[in-house]
Amino acid sequence: MMYAVESYLEAARDAGLLRTVSGLPVVAGDSTDPLSDARHLLVEYADPGLLSDSGTAPSLWQALLAGHPGASVVVVRAGAQVRLPRPWHRELTYVRLPADADVPVDPAGPRVTPAEEEHRPLLADWLVRAILHAAREQGRPADPGAATAEADALLDTPSRHSLLVWEHGVPVGHATVIGRAWDEISARSHMELVDVLVEPDADASAGRAALVAAVARLARTARTPLVGHVVHGRDGNGDRVVESLCAQGWTVDHRYWRARTEDLAVTLKGAGQA
């Protein structure tokens, strides 16, 4: 793992994205939200010592704000054990299921089948709805046209697989995965579960369970871990979903935290750091 991080940092240095704060490495760069075109600062890596030490974290935020004055939001990737104080809030939690995990299948559960090309419009509609719903939950603006483009890009990914769950002979939900995904920081491959959605008027609980079990079987057959993400909205339901998944054998891999730059500036000023 340490070698993987060192290789990642070397590549970031070559790309001009590596800097040091308090003598520790940080990889950060400007990013554009594809749903709103808002300019963000993405901190893809910060040395754990910067995030876990309250004495050095303000220096990190101060340096980042000074170096990227046009960013409206800062998004930071952090390890599973990191807890950032206000004004930070969790945006996404990535969870991992081991390659050898045995997910029970309910033999009386709903039928799950691979999606066919004829189902693409249905899959696209579900993905767009999921993308827009996640943005609303987080209070982020989202352009429907951009959401459609993002859904199409996902469906066009070469290793994409989609499964359908059925009720009364009709597909009522899907699970879509990227079969060959790669995490540059950890240098690990995995199968990524990008979306699970079941129509609200269907048996959503049974449908989701059947889809997740089917996806887990795909990952186990491919002998690769399964990674999914949980969106954290303003209602706190994301935390409950993560707790439920961990009780079923998943583990938290990493998180993305989000803060508005103006809120960070106020916090730093109040702490005498700006």
N, C-alpha and C positions, 0 to 999 in steps of 0.2 A: 504494500500500500504506500509506504514512504517513497519507494522508487517511482511509483506511478505519479505521485504528486510532484516529485522532482522533475520528471519528464514533462509533465503538464506545465510547470513553471518555466522550464527552458523554452518550450514552444511559445508561451505567452511573452517571454522576453524577446524572442525573435520577431514576434508580431507587434512589439512596441506597447504591449498592454500591461507589462509588469512594472510595479513601483514598490518602494518600501516606505513604511510608516513606522516610526519607533524601531527601526531596524528589522522589521518583519515584512514578509512579502504580501502584496495585494495585487489582484488582477481585476481591473475595472475598465469599463469603456462605455461610451454612449450607445444607447439602444432606442429603437422606436417601437412603441406599442403598435402592433399590426392592426388592432381594432379601432384605434383612435388617432394614430399618427403623433401622439404625445411623446415628447422626448424624455427618456428615462436614463438613469445611470444604473447600469447593471454591474454589481460586484459579484463576479462569478466565483472568486476565491478570496478569502481573507484568512490569514494565519489564525488558527484557533486561539492563540495567545492574545490577539487583538480583540476578539469578540468575547472572550471569557473574563478578561481583566477590565473592570470598570474604570481603572485608571488610564488605560490606553485607548479604550473604545472612543471616548470623545475626541482624541487626537485624530483618529481615523476619520470620523465624520467631518471634522473641521477641514482636514486635508482634502477630502473628496468634494465637499461643497465649494471650496476655494478653486479647485481644479476643473470643476464642471458647473459653471454658474448658470447655464441655460437649462439644466435638468429640473423637471418639476417633481420627480419622484425618484427615490433611491430604492433599489431592490437588491437584497443581499442573500446569497446562498450560505447556509450555515449547517453545521453538523446537528445530529439528532439531539444532543444534550444541551445545545446552546439555547438560552432564553434571553431575548433582547427586551429591554424595558421600554416603556412608553417614550416616544410616540410610535414605536414599532408595533406592528401586528402581523400575525402569520397570514401569508397569502396562499401558499401551497405547502402541503406535506407529502413527501414521496415515501411510499411504503414498499417493502420488498417481501416477497414470498420465496423461500428457498426452492431450488430446482427439484429437490426430492420431497417437497411437501405433499402430503396425502390429504386432499380436500374431499370430504365425503360427498357422494352424489345421492340425492333422494330418488330412488327408483320410481316413485309416484309423482315426481316433479314434472313440470312442463317440458315439452319437446324442444330441443335445441338442434339447429342444423346450420351448416355453412350458408352464408348469403351468396346469391348468384348475381351476375351482372344486371339482371332485370330489377334487382332490389336497390340499385345504386341511388335512384331518386329518393327512396324512403330513407336510406342511410344518410344521405346528404341533409335531408330535412331534420333528422334527429340530431346530427352533429351540429348544425347551425343553431338549433334550439338550445343545445347544451352549452355552446360557446356563449351565446347571448345571455343565457340564464346565469352562468358563472360571472359574467361581467356585471350584471345587475346586482347580484348578491354582494359583490365587492364595491359597489358604488362607482364603477368605472364606465365611462362612455364607450359605446361599441357601435360601429357602423355595420348594418346588416350585410352590405355588399362585401365588406372586408371579412365578415364571418363566413360568408358563402365561399370566398376565395380560400380561406383557411381550411374549410371542410373539404373542398375539392383537392387541395394539396395533400391532405391526409389520405383521402381515398386513392390518390394517384401514387402514393408511396409504394415502391415495388414489393416490399415484404409485408404489406398490410393484409390482415385477415379480418373478416367480419363474420360474426355468428348471429343468428336470429333465434328468438324465443317465441313460441307459438301458443295461442289460445284459440280454441274452436276453429282451427284451420286457418287462422289469420296471424301474421307476424305482429307482435305487440311490443317488441323491444329488440335491442341489439347490444353486442359488445364488440368493440373494434380494437385491434391490437396492431402494433408494429412488431413484426417478428424478429427483426435484427436491429436493435438499438444499441448505442454505445455511449458510455459516460466517460468523457475525456479526463475528468479529474481523478476518478478511481481506476481508470483503464479497465473497466469491466463491461462485458456485453450482457444484454438482458432482453427479454421480451417486454414491451411496454404496453400496458393497458391504457388506452387514451380516453375511452369513454364507455360507460355502461348506462343505458337508459331504457326504462320500461314505462309504457304509457300509464298515466295515473288511474285510468278506469280498468286496468288489468290487475291481476294479482302481482303487485310490484315486488313484494318480498320474495315470493317463490320464483318469480322471473329473474330477479337479480341473483339469487342464490344459484339457480341453474346455470346462468351465464358465467358467473365467476368460476363455478366448478368446472365448466367446460373449457374456459380459458386456462385454468390451472392445469388441466390435463394436456392442453396443447404445449404449455411451457415444460411440463414434466417430460413429455415425449421428446421435445427438442433439447432436453437436459440443460435448460437455462433458467435462471431466476425470472420471476415475474415481478415487474415494477409498475405500480400505479400511483396516481396522485389524488389527493383530497383537496377540494377547494374550500377555503375558509371564508365564509361570508360574515355578515354583521350579526347573524342570529346565533352564532356559537355552535351551530349544528356540526360544523367540520370537526371540532374536537371530539364530539360524541361518535362520529363515524370512525375517526382514527382509533379511539379506545375500543370500539367494537371489532375493528379489523385486527388489532393487536391481540385481542382475546381469542381470535381465530387462527393465530399462528403467524401473522404478518409482523414485521418490525419496521420502525421508523428508520429510513435511510438518511434523509436530509430534509431541510425545509428552506423555503424562500420567505423572507421577511420583507415588509414594505413600509415605507414612511414617506410622507410628503416633505420636500426639502424645506418648505417654510416652517413646518412643525419642528424639524430638526434644528433649524437655525434658532428658533425661540428657545428650545431646550438648552442648546449650547450657550446662548446668551444668559439664561437664568442660572447656569452652572458656572458662569464666568469664563467660558471657553471661547467666546467670540466677541 
